Amino acid sequence: MIEAENAKVEAGGRTILEIGRLNLGPGLHGIIGPNGSGKTTLLRLLSSIMKGSGRVRVCGLPPAAARRITSYMPSHPQVDLLATALDVILAGLYGSTASRSNALQAARLLGVDDLLDRRFHTLSGGEKRLVCLARALARRPRMLLLDEPLSFLDLANTARVLGLLRGLSRSMPVLITSHELHYVSLMDTVTVLGEGRVLYHGPPSSLRREVLEEVYGLPLLEARVSGLRVFLPADIFSPEHT
């Protein structure tokens, strides 16, 4: 449902993203890499916010033609200071066939229906995240592009959101960027970006620790928790720091 071949995005006279080939169907797909590696650029390319060269298709359509059936959630939304949480969610309906009832349903699903009358800028970081995710779901999309959807969430809401996204990913591609490497094993596929290029793409079980050490530039510890692989910065968890 997502295809990219020889895709390239340029800005300021330099290439900031270059993808030889990428094919993604339904599933939960993690996009990881350090700051400035091209994660957000990839989501913006697929959502047609940024233009690029090469072949890019979303559900068989060019990204601009697929905007009605996709939802993009930015990591830092620009919202009017007077806007309420409900205003933010309803704004996401623009250009879609979804209705106000879909927006209210999404708010209930994310547990933010009691925040709808609050000014968005007065909410906590986690509450803002949940409202923005409700806005993305309200469109009833066929693909979700979520930039750091787990940031600022407490443990209970992280579990709620991950469970929800894993359920949705059974029928659609759900792409999430993240800096939390301990969630890597929960993904169906992982794409590791470094300096705008794909350094690894495939199942998390085949991702080598050395690839992550190269892209992040620091040694990592690899542990297993309930059969899942977890990566942690080695220096922080060395004996002298614990």
C-alpha positions as CSV (number, residue, x, y, z in Angstrom):
1,M,0.0,0.0,0.0
2,I,3.1,2.2,0.3
3,E,5.7,2.2,-2.4
4,A,8.7,4.3,-2.9
5,E,11.4,3.8,-5.5
6,N,14.4,6.0,-6.2
7,A,12.6,8.7,-4.1
8,K,14.6,11.8,-3.2
9,V,13.8,14.9,-1.3
10,E,16.0,18.0,-1.5
11,A,16.1,21.2,0.5
12,G,18.6,24.0,0.5
13,G,20.5,22.5,-2.4
14,R,21.2,19.2,-0.6
15,T,19.6,15.8,-0.4
16,I,17.9,15.3,2.9
17,L,16.2,11.9,2.1
18,E,17.0,9.2,-0.4
19,I,15.2,5.9,-0.7
20,G,16.1,3.2,-3.2
21,R,13.1,1.0,-2.6
22,L,10.5,0.7,0.2
23,N,7.3,-1.3,0.2
24,L,5.0,-1.4,3.2
25,G,1.6,-3.1,3.6
26,P,-0.7,-3.3,6.6
27,G,1.3,-3.5,9.8
28,L,2.9,-1.4,12.5
29,H,6.1,0.1,11.0
30,G,8.7,1.8,13.1
31,I,10.9,4.6,11.6
32,I,13.9,5.2,13.9
33,G,17.1,7.2,13.7
34,P,18.8,10.1,15.4
35,N,17.7,13.7,15.1
36,G,17.9,15.0,11.6
37,S,18.1,11.6,10.0
38,G,15.0,12.1,7.8
39,K,12.2,10.5,9.8
40,T,9.9,13.4,9.6
41,T,10.8,14.1,6.0
42,L,9.7,10.6,5.1
43,L,6.3,11.1,6.7
44,R,5.9,14.5,5.0
45,L,6.8,13.0,1.6
46,L,4.2,10.3,2.0
47,S,1.6,12.8,3.1
48,S,2.5,15.2,0.2
49,I,3.5,18.0,2.6
50,M,6.9,17.8,1.0
51,K,7.6,17.1,-2.6
52,G,10.2,14.8,-4.0
53,S,11.4,13.1,-7.1
54,G,11.2,9.4,-8.0
55,R,8.2,7.1,-7.7
56,V,6.0,7.3,-4.6
57,R,2.6,5.7,-4.3
58,V,0.1,5.6,-1.4
59,C,-2.7,3.1,-1.9
60,G,-1.8,3.1,-5.6
61,L,-2.0,6.9,-5.9
62,P,0.5,9.8,-5.8
63,P,0.6,11.2,-2.3
64,A,-1.3,14.4,-3.2
65,A,-4.1,12.3,-4.6
66,A,-4.2,10.1,-1.5
67,R,-4.6,12.9,1.0
68,R,-8.3,12.2,1.6
69,I,-7.5,8.7,2.8
70,T,-4.3,9.4,4.9
71,S,-3.7,11.0,8.2
72,Y,-0.5,12.8,9.2
73,M,0.1,13.7,12.8
74,P,3.0,16.2,13.2
75,S,5.3,16.1,16.3
76,H,4.7,19.8,17.0
77,P,1.3,21.0,15.7
78,Q,0.8,24.7,15.1
79,V,-2.5,25.6,16.9
80,D,-4.2,28.9,17.5
81,L,-4.0,29.9,21.2
82,L,-7.8,30.3,21.4
83,A,-8.5,26.8,19.9
84,T,-10.1,24.2,22.1
85,A,-9.3,20.5,22.0
86,L,-12.5,20.0,20.0
87,D,-11.5,22.6,17.5
88,V,-8.2,20.8,17.0
89,I,-9.9,17.5,16.4
90,L,-12.6,18.9,14.1
91,A,-9.9,20.7,12.0
92,G,-8.6,17.2,11.1
93,L,-11.8,16.5,9.2
94,Y,-10.9,19.0,6.5
95,G,-10.7,17.3,3.1
96,S,-12.1,14.0,4.3
97,T,-15.5,12.4,4.2
98,A,-15.6,11.9,8.0
99,S,-18.2,13.7,10.2
100,R,-18.4,15.4,13.6
101,S,-19.6,12.1,15.1
102,N,-16.4,10.4,13.9
103,A,-14.4,13.1,15.7
104,L,-16.3,12.6,19.0
105,Q,-15.9,8.9,18.7
106,A,-12.1,9.3,18.3
107,A,-12.0,11.5,21.3
108,R,-13.8,8.9,23.4
109,L,-11.5,6.2,22.1
110,L,-8.4,8.1,23.2
111,G,-10.0,9.1,26.5
112,V,-9.9,12.9,25.9
113,D,-13.7,13.5,25.6
114,D,-13.6,15.3,28.9
115,L,-11.0,17.7,27.6
116,L,-12.9,18.9,24.5
117,D,-13.8,22.3,26.0
118,R,-10.3,23.0,27.3
119,R,-8.0,25.4,25.4
120,F,-5.4,23.2,23.6
121,H,-2.5,25.2,24.8
122,T,-3.4,24.6,28.5
123,L,-3.2,20.8,28.1
124,S,-0.2,18.8,29.3
125,G,2.2,17.4,26.7
126,G,0.7,14.0,26.9
127,E,-2.9,15.3,26.7
128,K,-1.9,17.3,23.5
129,R,-0.5,14.1,22.0
130,L,-3.7,12.2,22.6
131,V,-5.9,15.0,21.2
132,C,-3.7,15.1,18.1
133,L,-3.9,11.4,17.7
134,A,-7.7,11.7,18.0
135,R,-7.6,14.2,15.2
136,A,-5.7,11.8,13.0
137,L,-8.1,8.9,13.7
138,A,-11.2,11.1,13.2
139,R,-10.5,11.2,9.5
140,R,-11.2,7.4,9.3
141,P,-8.0,7.0,7.2
142,R,-6.6,4.1,5.3
143,M,-3.1,4.9,6.4
144,L,-1.6,6.6,9.5
145,L,1.6,8.6,9.5
146,L,2.4,9.5,13.1
147,D,5.4,11.6,14.1
148,E,6.5,10.6,17.6
149,P,3.0,9.6,18.8
150,L,4.4,8.1,22.1
151,S,6.2,11.2,23.2
152,F,5.1,12.7,26.6
153,L,2.7,9.8,27.3
154,D,2.6,8.2,30.7
155,L,2.8,4.4,31.0
156,A,-1.0,3.8,31.0
157,N,-1.6,6.0,27.9
158,T,1.5,4.5,26.2
159,A,0.0,1.0,26.6
160,R,-3.4,2.3,25.4
161,V,-2.0,3.9,22.3
162,L,0.3,1.0,21.4
163,G,-2.6,-1.4,21.8
164,L,-4.8,0.8,19.7
165,L,-2.2,1.2,16.9
166,R,-1.4,-2.5,16.8
167,G,-5.1,-3.2,16.4
168,L,-5.5,-0.7,13.6
169,S,-2.3,-1.9,11.8
170,R,-4.0,-5.2,11.0
171,S,-5.9,-3.5,8.3
172,M,-3.8,-0.5,7.3
173,P,-0.2,0.7,7.3
174,V,0.6,2.6,10.5
175,L,4.0,4.4,10.4
176,I,5.4,5.8,13.6
177,T,8.6,7.6,14.3
178,S,10.2,7.1,17.6
179,H,13.3,7.6,19.7
180,E,12.3,4.9,22.2
181,L,14.4,1.9,21.1
182,H,12.7,-0.4,23.7
183,Y,9.6,-0.5,21.4
184,V,11.5,-1.8,18.4
185,S,10.5,-5.4,19.0
186,L,6.8,-4.5,19.0
187,M,7.0,-3.4,15.3
188,D,6.2,-5.5,12.3
189,T,9.1,-3.8,10.4
190,V,11.8,-1.3,11.4
191,T,13.4,1.2,9.1
192,V,16.6,2.7,10.4
193,L,17.5,6.1,8.8
194,G,20.9,7.8,9.0
195,E,21.7,11.1,7.3
196,G,18.7,10.7,5.0
197,R,19.4,7.1,3.9
198,V,18.0,3.7,4.8
199,L,20.6,1.7,6.7
200,Y,18.2,-1.1,7.6
201,H,14.7,-2.2,6.7
202,G,13.1,-5.4,7.8
203,P,11.9,-7.3,10.8
204,P,13.1,-6.3,14.2
205,S,14.4,-9.8,14.8
206,S,17.1,-9.3,12.1
207,L,18.2,-5.8,13.2
208,R,21.8,-6.0,14.4
209,R,22.9,-4.0,17.4
210,E,25.9,-2.8,15.4
211,V,23.6,-1.0,12.9
212,L,22.1,1.0,15.7
213,E,25.5,1.7,17.3
214,E,26.7,3.0,14.0
215,V,23.7,5.3,13.3
216,Y,23.6,6.7,16.9
217,G,27.3,6.8,17.4
218,L,27.4,5.2,20.8
219,P,27.7,1.7,22.3
220,L,24.5,-0.1,23.2
221,L,23.5,-2.9,25.6
222,E,21.1,-5.5,24.2
223,A,18.8,-7.2,26.7
224,R,15.9,-9.5,26.4
225,V,12.7,-8.9,28.4
226,S,10.0,-11.5,28.0
227,G,11.5,-12.6,24.7
228,L,11.7,-9.0,23.3
229,R,14.9,-7.3,22.5
230,V,15.6,-4.0,24.3
231,F,18.5,-1.6,23.4
232,L,19.9,0.7,26.0
233,P,22.9,3.2,26.1
234,A,25.8,1.2,27.5
235,D,27.6,4.1,29.2
236,I,24.5,5.1,31.2
237,F,23.9,1.6,32.4
238,S,27.6,0.7,33.1
239,P,28.5,-0.3,36.7
240,E,29.9,3.1,37.6
241,H,26.6,4.8,36.8
242,T,24.3,2.2,38.5
